[in-house]
Amino acid sequence: MADYTLADTEVQQIRSYVEAMFGAPVVSIELSGNHYEYAFNNAIEEFSQFINQWAIRSNMANALGLQTDQDFTERWVSQNFEFAKSFARAYSEQLNIGGEVPIYKDYFTLSENKQVYYLPNDITINEIMWQSPPAIARYLIDPNNNPAWVQHEFGWGYMGYSFQYITPLHFTLQLANATEMRHRIYRGDFEYAIRPAPADATRSAPDTTAQTKNAVYIYPPPKEQYNQAHVWYFYKKDSDTNLYSKQGRGEFINNPGTIQYDEIPYSAFNSPAQRWVKKYTLATCKEILGRIRSKFSELPIPDATVTLDGETLVAEAQSEKDKLFEYLKEELEKVDVGNMIEGDAANAENINKQLSYNPMGIYTFGGG
């Protein structure tokens, strides 16, 4: 918490402001020096806390996973999109095209007429290896194009294809994926399915362990010519699927309470911020004064009594504090990252709309 005292110029200025607003020296003010100190320091703390909460909310997505010993106070946090990329990494790991989880490869051996093969329980199988030329190298145009089909099957590919087109790259990639899927379904020697098996499933050597999670079913059952053939598969170890869980507790930012945002010093406040602190200090002093005067609601004097305004001051102070926080909330919402981006987009759209109503220039080129 801020530790300004009466010896500081800032507190002296605030004291003069508060006393003047209360009507001193005409009206007696029942506040001591420590009351002004507390009210001023508390206002700084409240403002800093509100700003830091806004900063945490705005930067949480960019701070997740960073070291907890980093101090973000009065610092700009650049947009690194780590939060969004973490989802992309998770999806890419499932597709074996990226991520941070290592991928392993192993094989099981086919046996004649054996349809079910049991793999370890503590792994997640990603794909059974498909041994065929890449589809993109087989048919660059239409897989149903008969001349191209014949050229490939009879080794005439060097003669070229019957049609040539200029196509976008994404079209070629989509066509290759579709062709690959067709070949897997229509031209594969086997099909497979991975599903759990019952614990009491009939086993034969060497499947004597209680592996039931990853049972690979081969359709149709292999014939004699495939006996002892190796079927390769890619997999991930279940113990590797959450690498971050192995990190030490408290080492990385994982929630808003672990981001280091210290109190902002008053010297760093700009003019609007200092004005907010001044008004909040006045409201706090009004609340303190109201509670002091509420101790005795009436004071006897000769031939009369004086009614004090303690409860009124407390109610006014609370209302003023609520309005100050509401004002601060509204102002911070205006500069929220999402709202600013939305505002910029609206401005760009309105500018384009405005320019569309202006006559376009006519440019001519003279002949030489």
C-alpha positions, 0 to 999 in steps of 0.5 A: 500500500502507498505510504504517503505521510503529512510530510509529503506535498501531495498529502498537504495539497489533498488536505487543503482541498478536502478542508476547503470542500468541507467549509474550513475554516468557517466550519470545524472539521473533526479530522486528524492528520492520519485520517488524511494520510489514510484516505489518500493512500487508500484512494491510490490503492483502490485506483491501482487495484482497479487498473491492474484488474483491467490489465489482467483481464486484457492480458490474461490470454497473452500471459498464460504459461509465462514465468510467474517471476515476471513483473507486468506492472506499468509494462506493455504486454505484446500480443503473442496469441499463445492462448489461441495457438495452444488450441492449434497445437492441441489439434495439430498433435491429434493430426500428427502435423505439429505440437509438442508431444513426441510421436513414436512408431512401432509395429505388430506382426500379422498372423494367418487368420488372426483378426484381433491384435492387442496393443498396450493400454498406456498409449494413444494410437494416431494412425496405422501406417498406410503404405502407398505412393502419395496421392498428390504424385499419382493424379494431379488432375482428376483421379477418375480421368481414364487416360491418366488412370491407364497411364499410371497403371501401365507405366506410361506416366512419363508420357504426360496427362491428357489435360493440363489446368492451372489451379489454386494450390488449395484445390490441389491439396484438397484433391490429393486428400480426397484421392488418398481417402478413395484409395484407402477405401477402394484399393486397400488390402485391409481395413482396420478399426481400433476399439476397446475389447472385453476383458474376457476376450479370447486370447492366444499367445503372445497376447496373454496380458490384460490389454483391452483399450487398444484392440486393432481389428483387421478386416478381412483376416490375413491370409497365408501370404501376409503371415509375419508381415509387419504393420506399423503404427504411430502412437503417443504415450499417455504420460506425454499428453499433458507436458505442462502438468509436469512443471513445478507448482507456482512456476508458470502463470495459470490463473489471474491470481498468479500474474504479478501486478504491483501497486502503481505509484502515484507519480505515474498517474496522469492528470485524469487519474490524479483527479480520480484519486482526489475525488475518492480521497474526498469521499473517504474523508467524508465517510470518516467524518460522517462516522465520527459525527454519527457517534453523537447524533445530537449535542446539547447546548444551552437552551437547545440541541445541535443535530449532526449530519453524520449519517447524511455524510456517510450516505453521500460518501458511499454514493460518490464512491459508487459513481467514481467506480462506475465512471472508471469502469465505463472508461476502461471498457471503452479502451478494452482491446476487443472494443477498440478493435471493433471500433477501428473496424467500424471506423474503417467501414464508415470511411469506405462508405463515405468514400463510396459517395465521392465521385471517382477521378477519371484518368486518361493516358495520352498517346505518344 
